[in-house]
Amino acid sequence: MNRGVGFSLLATDGKARLGELHLGRGTVRTPAFMPVGTAGTVKAMYPEQVRALGADIILGNTYHLMLRPGAERVAALGGLHEFSRWPHPILTDSGGFQVMSLAALRKLDEKGVTFQSHLDGRKFELTPERSLEIQALLDSDIRMQLDECVKLPSTPKEIERAMRLSLRWAERSKTAFGTPEGRALFGIVQGGDQPELRIQSAEALSAIGFDGYAIGGLAVGEPQAVMLEMLEITTPVLPDSHPRYLMGVGTPDDILQSVARGVDMFDCVMPTRAGRHGLAYTRMGKINLRNARHADDPRPLDPDSDWPPARDYSRAYLHHLIKAGEMLGSMLLTWNNLAYYQKLMAGIRAAIGEGRFEDFRAATEAGWEKGDLPPL
């Protein structure tokens, strides 16, 4: 790495890695969980809250921001950091996954993807070059190559076709990225559930040379065991000197299992989406506040929590807010969930640094297995 970008591997514990990713706008402590700010906001959260929970970096989405309000408009207003009042690092994805999953009447060829917006039907074209242009207009700190992500299960032939196309797009993405100071470009490993294709993709991307390497095309319908098998195959092929980012993952258990297999960075909508739908993540596992058994329960979610939504509000009140559709319910449970995720990541980092990651993992899993606090 260069251009004011670097990754420091501070300690290892088995395959688990403790590190720091240095970017122009700050340092990201790894393993890291990136809250998802799809359209320039982490839903139901103030930026200051997200930062206070311990997040060093958030994610923005190229597809959504190019459609609304438009990358050129964001650039004219000072870039995504100024626009959203988040002065710390931001990673933007390439937009490719959303094109495949959300856009109507899309057409893919060697050049890129043409599609109709899911918002108003307008036609757009997304190529590796245009994706990097949009990400530059947003002025994100980590930018992603455009790739094609296929859902699983798919045929080996289809998976290989998409992987080869993604590699060609990776080369074009690197050329389009240039050499901006303090900004990083990540390549994306594809290959579905095919071990040999994963290895070939990882080797080819390493030869091209990126600031970091994402592992894409997982958590798209396959069982967890398949995802973990692909990680075990892929991470040893990637350079130890660079960060590894598992895209779109996941549950707290997914994160623990993936850290144990050498992954450094994660993002997922799960904690924020779950919060908006009445589901709380805690050290005792998941608690569904929609359940009627909470309607008369005066206890908080977790009296030992460091954070107000889990410690200071009764389950009965949280249940009422969710059932009534009140915005405050979504705000409090999103706050709780992101607090739990960031505390989990802080615990993981401390445990790796002290050489006790497996003990930490066992204790965390035991807490989930034990379950919720007993009723009064």
FENSULHU-V744609 format. One record per residue. N is the residue number from 0. PHI is phi in degrees with one decimal (none if undefined). BURIAL is # if it has 24 or more other C-alpha atoms within 12 Angstrom, else .. Layout:
n=N phi=PHI burial=BURIAL
n=N phi=PHI burial=BURIAL
//
This chain:
n=0 phi=none burial=#
n=1 phi=-158.0 burial=.
n=2 phi=57.2 burial=.
n=3 phi=77.0 burial=.
n=4 phi=-121.5 burial=#
n=5 phi=-162.1 burial=#
n=6 phi=-125.2 burial=#
n=7 phi=-110.2 burial=#
n=8 phi=-91.7 burial=#
n=9 phi=-89.8 burial=.
n=10 phi=-164.1 burial=#
n=11 phi=-130.3 burial=#
n=12 phi=-142.3 burial=#
n=13 phi=67.2 burial=.
n=14 phi=-92.1 burial=#
n=15 phi=-69.3 burial=#
n=16 phi=-126.6 burial=#
n=17 phi=-108.1 burial=#
n=18 phi=-153.2 burial=#
n=19 phi=-139.7 burial=#
n=20 phi=-104.2 burial=#
n=21 phi=-96.9 burial=#
n=22 phi=-127.7 burial=#
n=23 phi=-59.4 burial=#
n=24 phi=-102.1 burial=#
n=25 phi=148.2 burial=#
n=26 phi=-107.4 burial=#
n=27 phi=-105.3 burial=#
n=28 phi=-79.7 burial=#
n=29 phi=-120.7 burial=#
n=30 phi=-61.8 burial=#
n=31 phi=-127.2 burial=#
n=32 phi=-110.0 burial=#
n=33 phi=-100.6 burial=#
n=34 phi=-58.7 burial=#
n=35 phi=-91.5 burial=#
n=36 phi=-112.5 burial=#
n=37 phi=-46.0 burial=#
n=38 phi=-108.9 burial=#
n=39 phi=88.9 burial=#
n=40 phi=-154.7 burial=#
n=41 phi=-79.8 burial=#
n=42 phi=-53.6 burial=#
n=43 phi=70.5 burial=#
n=44 phi=-131.6 burial=#
n=45 phi=-80.0 burial=.
n=46 phi=-55.4 burial=#
n=47 phi=-64.1 burial=.
n=48 phi=-65.7 burial=#
n=49 phi=-59.0 burial=#
n=50 phi=-64.6 burial=#
n=51 phi=-62.9 burial=.
n=52 phi=-72.9 burial=#
n=53 phi=114.7 burial=#
n=54 phi=-74.4 burial=#
n=55 phi=-91.3 burial=#
n=56 phi=-154.5 burial=#
n=57 phi=-125.8 burial=#
n=58 phi=-113.1 burial=#
n=59 phi=-119.9 burial=#
n=60 phi=-114.0 burial=#
n=61 phi=-60.5 burial=#
n=62 phi=-58.8 burial=#
n=63 phi=-66.5 burial=#
n=64 phi=-74.3 burial=#
n=65 phi=-70.9 burial=#
n=66 phi=-80.3 burial=#
n=67 phi=-158.8 burial=.
n=68 phi=-90.2 burial=.
n=69 phi=106.9 burial=#
n=70 phi=-64.6 burial=#
n=71 phi=-63.4 burial=.
n=72 phi=-66.7 burial=.
n=73 phi=-60.8 burial=#
n=74 phi=-61.1 burial=#
n=75 phi=-64.9 burial=.
n=76 phi=-94.9 burial=.
n=77 phi=107.5 burial=.
n=78 phi=93.2 burial=#
n=79 phi=-65.1 burial=#
n=80 phi=-64.6 burial=#
n=81 phi=-68.0 burial=.
n=82 phi=-59.1 burial=#
n=83 phi=-101.0 burial=#
n=84 phi=61.8 burial=.
n=85 phi=-125.4 burial=#
n=86 phi=-81.8 burial=#
n=87 phi=-96.5 burial=#
n=88 phi=-57.0 burial=#
n=89 phi=-131.5 burial=#
n=90 phi=-103.2 burial=#
n=91 phi=-110.7 burial=#
n=92 phi=-78.4 burial=#
n=93 phi=-83.0 burial=#
n=94 phi=93.4 burial=#
n=95 phi=-63.6 burial=#
n=96 phi=-63.8 burial=#
n=97 phi=-70.1 burial=#
n=98 phi=-58.4 burial=#
n=99 phi=-70.8 burial=#
n=100 phi=-98.8 burial=.
n=101 phi=-114.8 burial=.
n=102 phi=-71.8 burial=#
n=103 phi=-96.0 burial=.
n=104 phi=50.3 burial=.
n=105 phi=-85.6 burial=#
n=106 phi=-135.2 burial=.
n=107 phi=-111.0 burial=.
n=108 phi=-146.6 burial=.
n=109 phi=-59.0 burial=.
n=110 phi=-67.8 burial=.
n=111 phi=167.1 burial=#
n=112 phi=-128.6 burial=#
n=113 phi=-107.0 burial=#
n=114 phi=-156.5 burial=#
n=115 phi=-103.7 burial=#
n=116 phi=-59.0 burial=#
n=117 phi=-73.3 burial=.
n=118 phi=-86.0 burial=.
n=119 phi=-140.9 burial=.
n=120 phi=81.9 burial=.
n=121 phi=-63.5 burial=.
n=122 phi=-89.2 burial=.
n=123 phi=-136.2 burial=#
n=124 phi=-123.5 burial=#
n=125 phi=-123.5 burial=#
n=126 phi=-115.9 burial=#
n=127 phi=-54.2 burial=#
n=128 phi=-69.0 burial=#
n=129 phi=-67.3 burial=#
n=130 phi=-60.0 burial=#
n=131 phi=-70.2 burial=#
n=132 phi=-64.1 burial=#
n=133 phi=-62.4 burial=#
n=134 phi=-64.2 burial=#
n=135 phi=-69.2 burial=#
n=136 phi=-62.8 burial=#
n=137 phi=-69.8 burial=#
n=138 phi=63.2 burial=#
n=139 phi=-71.5 burial=#
n=140 phi=-87.6 burial=#
n=141 phi=-120.3 burial=#
n=142 phi=-118.0 burial=#
n=143 phi=-113.5 burial=#
n=144 phi=-65.7 burial=#
n=145 phi=-75.5 burial=#
n=146 phi=-140.3 burial=#
n=147 phi=-112.1 burial=#
n=148 phi=-106.7 burial=#
n=149 phi=-100.3 burial=#
n=150 phi=-75.0 burial=#
n=151 phi=-105.8 burial=#
n=152 phi=-78.5 burial=.
n=153 phi=-139.4 burial=.
n=154 phi=-74.5 burial=.
n=155 phi=-54.7 burial=.
n=156 phi=-64.4 burial=.
n=157 phi=-67.8 burial=.
n=158 phi=-63.6 burial=#
n=159 phi=-68.0 burial=#
n=160 phi=-58.2 burial=#
n=161 phi=-66.5 burial=#
n=162 phi=-64.8 burial=#
n=163 phi=-65.2 burial=#
n=164 phi=-63.0 burial=#
n=165 phi=-62.3 burial=#
n=166 phi=-66.7 burial=#
n=167 phi=-66.5 burial=#
n=168 phi=-67.8 burial=#
n=169 phi=-62.4 burial=#
n=170 phi=-63.2 burial=#
n=171 phi=-66.6 burial=#
n=172 phi=-62.9 burial=#
n=173 phi=-64.8 burial=#
n=174 phi=-62.7 burial=.
n=175 phi=-67.6 burial=#
n=176 phi=-65.4 burial=#
n=177 phi=76.1 burial=.
n=178 phi=-135.3 burial=.
n=179 phi=-68.8 burial=#
n=180 phi=-67.4 burial=.
n=181 phi=75.7 burial=#
n=182 phi=-115.5 burial=#
n=183 phi=-121.1 burial=#
n=184 phi=-123.9 burial=#
n=185 phi=-108.2 burial=#
n=186 phi=-86.1 burial=#
n=187 phi=-125.5 burial=#
n=188 phi=-74.5 burial=#
n=189 phi=-119.2 burial=#
n=190 phi=132.9 burial=#
n=191 phi=54.9 burial=#
n=192 phi=-104.0 burial=#
n=193 phi=-104.6 burial=#
n=194 phi=-54.3 burial=#
n=195 phi=-65.5 burial=.
n=196 phi=-68.4 burial=#
n=197 phi=-59.7 burial=#
n=198 phi=-63.4 burial=#
n=199 phi=-61.9 burial=#
n=200 phi=-63.9 burial=#
n=201 phi=-63.5 burial=#
n=202 phi=-66.1 burial=#
n=203 phi=-66.3 burial=#
n=204 phi=-65.3 burial=#
n=205 phi=-62.2 burial=#
n=206 phi=-68.6 burial=.
n=207 phi=-65.6 burial=#
n=208 phi=92.9 burial=#
n=209 phi=-130.0 burial=#
n=210 phi=-77.4 burial=#
n=211 phi=-164.6 burial=#
n=212 phi=-131.8 burial=#
n=213 phi=-95.4 burial=#
n=214 phi=-112.6 burial=#
n=215 phi=-106.7 burial=#
n=216 phi=70.6 burial=#
n=217 phi=-122.0 burial=#
n=218 phi=57.1 burial=#
n=219 phi=-122.1 burial=#
n=220 phi=125.1 burial=.
n=221 phi=-85.7 burial=.
n=222 phi=-63.5 burial=.
n=223 phi=-57.4 burial=.
n=224 phi=-59.3 burial=.
n=225 phi=-68.6 burial=.
n=226 phi=-57.6 burial=#
n=227 phi=-67.3 burial=#
n=228 phi=-62.3 burial=.
n=229 phi=-65.8 burial=#
n=230 phi=-65.8 burial=#
n=231 phi=-61.7 burial=#
n=232 phi=-80.0 burial=#
n=233 phi=-85.1 burial=#
n=234 phi=-59.7 burial=#
n=235 phi=-65.7 burial=.
n=236 phi=-82.5 burial=#
n=237 phi=-81.9 burial=#
n=238 phi=-62.2 burial=#
n=239 phi=-63.7 burial=#
n=240 phi=-83.6 burial=#
n=241 phi=-128.3 burial=#
n=242 phi=-71.0 burial=#
n=243 phi=-121.9 burial=#
n=244 phi=-123.7 burial=#
n=245 phi=-92.7 burial=#
n=246 phi=-79.0 burial=#
n=247 phi=74.0 burial=#
n=248 phi=-126.3 burial=#
n=249 phi=175.4 burial=#
n=250 phi=-74.7 burial=#
n=251 phi=-55.0 burial=#
n=252 phi=-66.9 burial=#
n=253 phi=-55.6 burial=#
n=254 phi=-65.5 burial=#
n=255 phi=-58.2 burial=#
n=256 phi=-64.8 burial=#
n=257 phi=-76.8 burial=#
n=258 phi=-58.7 burial=#
n=259 phi=-64.0 burial=#
n=260 phi=-109.5 burial=#
n=261 phi=95.5 burial=#
n=262 phi=-91.6 burial=#
n=263 phi=-109.2 burial=#
n=264 phi=-139.6 burial=#
n=265 phi=-142.6 burial=#
n=266 phi=-146.2 burial=#
n=267 phi=-169.4 burial=#
n=268 phi=-78.8 burial=#
n=269 phi=-55.0 burial=#
n=270 phi=-64.6 burial=#
n=271 phi=-76.5 burial=#
n=272 phi=-64.4 burial=#
n=273 phi=-61.4 burial=#
n=274 phi=-60.7 burial=#
n=275 phi=-72.2 burial=#
n=276 phi=-113.0 burial=#
n=277 phi=87.6 burial=#
n=278 phi=-108.7 burial=#
n=279 phi=-109.6 burial=#
n=280 phi=-95.4 burial=#
n=281 phi=-141.2 burial=#
n=282 phi=-67.2 burial=#
n=283 phi=-95.7 burial=#
n=284 phi=104.3 burial=#
n=285 phi=-85.5 burial=#
n=286 phi=-128.4 burial=#
n=287 phi=-92.1 burial=#
n=288 phi=-74.8 burial=#
n=289 phi=-75.7 burial=#
n=290 phi=-64.4 burial=.
n=291 phi=-63.1 burial=.
n=292 phi=-66.5 burial=.
n=293 phi=-89.6 burial=#
n=294 phi=-62.5 burial=.
n=295 phi=-116.7 burial=.
n=296 phi=-93.9 burial=.
n=297 phi=-80.6 burial=.
n=298 phi=-77.0 burial=#
n=299 phi=-75.7 burial=#
n=300 phi=-60.5 burial=#
n=301 phi=-153.0 burial=#
n=302 phi=-64.7 burial=.
n=303 phi=-95.6 burial=.
n=304 phi=-70.1 burial=.
n=305 phi=-83.7 burial=.
n=306 phi=-117.0 burial=#
n=307 phi=-53.6 burial=#
n=308 phi=-62.1 burial=#
n=309 phi=-88.5 burial=#
n=310 phi=-97.6 burial=#
n=311 phi=-108.7 burial=.
n=312 phi=-114.2 burial=#
n=313 phi=-74.5 burial=#
n=314 phi=-62.2 burial=#
n=315 phi=-61.8 burial=#
n=316 phi=-68.6 burial=#
n=317 phi=-61.8 burial=#
n=318 phi=-59.8 burial=#
n=319 phi=-60.2 burial=#
n=320 phi=-60.1 burial=#
n=321 phi=-68.7 burial=#
n=322 phi=-65.3 burial=#
n=323 phi=-83.7 burial=.
n=324 phi=71.6 burial=.
n=325 phi=-77.0 burial=.
n=326 phi=-58.0 burial=.
n=327 phi=-61.1 burial=#
n=328 phi=-60.4 burial=#
n=329 phi=-62.7 burial=#
n=330 phi=-65.0 burial=#
n=331 phi=-67.7 burial=#
n=332 phi=-74.5 burial=#
n=333 phi=-64.8 burial=#
n=334 phi=-57.1 burial=#
n=335 phi=-57.6 burial=#
n=336 phi=-67.7 burial=#
n=337 phi=-67.2 burial=#
n=338 phi=-62.1 burial=#
n=339 phi=-64.1 burial=#
n=340 phi=-61.0 burial=#
n=341 phi=-70.1 burial=#
n=342 phi=-67.4 burial=#
n=343 phi=-59.5 burial=#
n=344 phi=-65.1 burial=#
n=345 phi=-63.0 burial=#
n=346 phi=-64.5 burial=#
n=347 phi=-61.7 burial=#
n=348 phi=-61.6 burial=#
n=349 phi=-62.7 burial=#
n=350 phi=-66.2 burial=#
n=351 phi=-63.1 burial=#
n=352 phi=-61.9 burial=#
n=353 phi=-100.1 burial=.
n=354 phi=70.7 burial=.
n=355 phi=-131.5 burial=.
n=356 phi=-61.6 burial=#
n=357 phi=-64.6 burial=#
n=358 phi=-65.5 burial=.
n=359 phi=-62.8 burial=#
n=360 phi=-61.6 burial=#
n=361 phi=-63.2 burial=.
n=362 phi=-68.0 burial=.
n=363 phi=-65.9 burial=#
n=364 phi=-64.9 burial=#
n=365 phi=-64.6 burial=.
n=366 phi=-64.0 burial=.
n=367 phi=-63.8 burial=.
n=368 phi=-68.8 burial=.
n=369 phi=-63.9 burial=.
n=370 phi=88.7 burial=.
n=371 phi=-63.1 burial=#
n=372 phi=-58.5 burial=.
n=373 phi=-63.8 burial=.
n=374 phi=-65.9 burial=.
n=375 phi=-65.4 burial=.
//
